[in-house]
Amino acid sequence: MSTTKENLTLLFDRPLEPVFMAKGPKKTVFEVTEEYFNVNPRYKSKAPHVRSRFAEDDEERIVVKKTSIPSLGECLELERDENFSLFIPKHRDIAAKLIDIFMDIPNVDDLLSTAVCVRDCVNPYLFNYALSVAMLHRPDTQDTELPPFITSFPNKFVDSKVFAKAREQAMMNPGSSREPIELPQTASDLEVEHRLAYFREDFGINLHHWHWHLVYPIKATKKIVDKDRRGELFYYMHQQIIARYNYERLCNDLKRTKKLDWTEEIEEAYFPKLDTSSNSKSYPARVVNQRIRDLNRKEAKQDVEDLKRWSDQIFAAIHQGSVIDERGCIINLTESRGIDILGNMVEPSILSPNRALYGELHNMGHDFIAYIHDPDNRHLESFGVMGDTATAMRDPVFYRWHSYIDDIFQEYKATLPRYSESQLNYPGITVSEIEVQSHRSPNNTFNTFWQQSEVDLSAGMDFHAEGSVLVRFTHLQHEPFTFKISVNNQSNCNKQGTCRIFLAPKYDETGKPWLFRDQKIMFIELDKFTVDLKRGQNIITRAHHESTVTIPFEKTFRKIQAGGSAPFNFCGCGWPDHMLIPKGTTEGFASQLFVMISNYEDDKVTQDLTGVCNDAGSYCGIKDKLYPDRRAMGYPFDRLPRKGVDTLQEFLTPNMKVQDVTIKFNDRMSAA
């Protein structure tokens, strides 16, 4: 018998089918109450007919407890066949209201009853988002494993051609004999930007972005939004995305992405090949050389000029070293808190000190681009992929827009005092040697290749015959590897340190060695962990799968109810392990591996992490805990270097070491 919390996850199954139809592998049926039909009157006469038509012998039935349904009010204003966007202020307001309803319900049984009744009368994307946020943050449900978003709404990840093939296959073959459907390409090799499709359209990367915004919603009750160093994490997580994307571009013989100038035409086109399952419309494309224009739509009215006004105010605050809050009080952008304030202000979340003054720069930028094809709704078209956290990273312009946003943060970081040698060094600690070991390659070589994997999308195939719908997709993968680090503790006692591992390209796009001021923002974080250092020589070994940046492949594509309930918390949030290492090149891409051992006494955050899921704390933080590193995110590369430092070698102190490494891409296909 399933638990109430497990039954809640069934509400994510086949989101467009009514809740009284069979859900999940056990063909579970919810026996709905009169309250359900009060808010879903269209099903009152149809339910018995639908149930008898689709009934199965092996059903598990759940009697839904009677409960009083709170007034849904504005939650019903978003039509069920509309698309939903966290970047649209009205949609955020509606989502915050529904999250509040779910959060305020006193116990999990009443939550299930309310969610069952509400599910089929509100927008399905809105329902999924609001219930997911609530379940992540309610003490009585936060240990429940949420189904991956791709299994509920595969249309946001998979070419629409796949679904036509799946329906044909379902009619012709019983479930056990269906062959996986190959995922087609979205563009030809004539488009140079398609060289990066494996990155931009990777399921795991897009799920990471979607899940991060579940953990860190823009608007909800303050106790949900106001997490430790939330604004700083908005900056750092997106900075790392841009660094990783630019790394991949260099591996594919492309220049780093050019930051977006919204006064100019956008050169890149993007044709998503995705449908919105709620109304069977395609996500609109963006053709070449389009320009953003003033928005005049019911859900979004804004002038392009506002972007400049907000941007000017933000840059003025950076150079004044302070912001003005809504009461007219001055808040200093201090060395420790400034980046956090700025992150909440640029995004912004409800934590912005003054939304009227500093505006909606990041969020509204997404909207302007998302509606570039129909800014005044004359063609009755919805927003493009930039309007959705699950699809935005597919579009090349996402990285151009976020390069502009990151430049704002880098402008602020340039105002901070530069780290002195004493702030970087760990007296008595020397990193003497670094080695990357992999049983299939020479030392100091990362090997990458193509891998084919399968995901079952049947839980998102509404009104579809029973059985698996397997989609076979190709993604980047790397061979397993281990870091071996030699550290000498020359002090007279045992020490603790934080081992920080980063990777960067050795040369820029012209083939020249980097100036450090440019290379520092190209470093991608690979791992960060605490080490015990006895006196004398220490050998540290660390396997790739232990990284505090990533979540395992199995968690990205875990099967619903495969193992029942498991401690979930924030563990669904994290960079996908299969994308930890950039692609490299067939001849070998020259890179530099950086290792630093910093003083744990300066790094430590005293808190109990026993039993806490912290798989990917670097990019996602830790549930109900402080960020697990007192240093600035991105340290030691988050500030300009001290005077006289022009190269990475000049930056090093004895507790740091750089090793030349190679990323070698093998253009072969491997099965998962």
Buried (B, 14 or more C-beta within 10 A) or exposed (E): EBEBBBBBBBBBBBBBBBBBBBBBBBBBBBEBBEBBBEBBEEBEEEBEEBBEEBEEEEBBEBEBBEBEBBEBEEBBBBEBBBBBBBBBBBBBEBBBBBBBBBBEBEEBBBBBBBBBBBBBBBBBBBBBBBBBBBBBBBEBBBBBBBBBBBBBBBBBBBBBEBBEBBBEBBEEEEEEEBEBBEBEEBBEEEBEBBBBBBBBBBBBBBBBBBBBBBBBBBBBBEEBBEBBBBBBBBBBBBBBBBBBBBBBBBBBEBEBBEBBEBEEEBEBBBBBBBBBBBEEBBBBEBEEEBEBBEBBBEBBEBEBEBBEBBBEBBEBBBEEBBBBEEEEEEBEBEEEBBBBBBBBBBBBBBBBBBBEBBBBBBBBBBBBBBBBBBBEBEEEBBBBBBBBBBBBBBBBBBBBBBBBBBEBBBBBBEBBEEBEEEBBBBEBBBBEEBBBBBEEBEEBBBBBBBBBBBBBBBBBBBEBBBBBBBBBBBBBBBBEBBBBBBBBBEEEEEBBBBBBBBBBBBBBEEEEEBBBEEBBBBBBBBBBBEBEBEBEEBEBEBEBEEBBBBBBBEBBBBBBBEEEBBEBBBBBBBBBBBBBBBBBBEEBBBBBBBBBBBBBEEBBBEEEEEEBBBBBBBBBBBBBBBBBBBBBBBBBBBBBBBEEBEEBEEBBBBBBBBBEBBBBBBEEEEEE
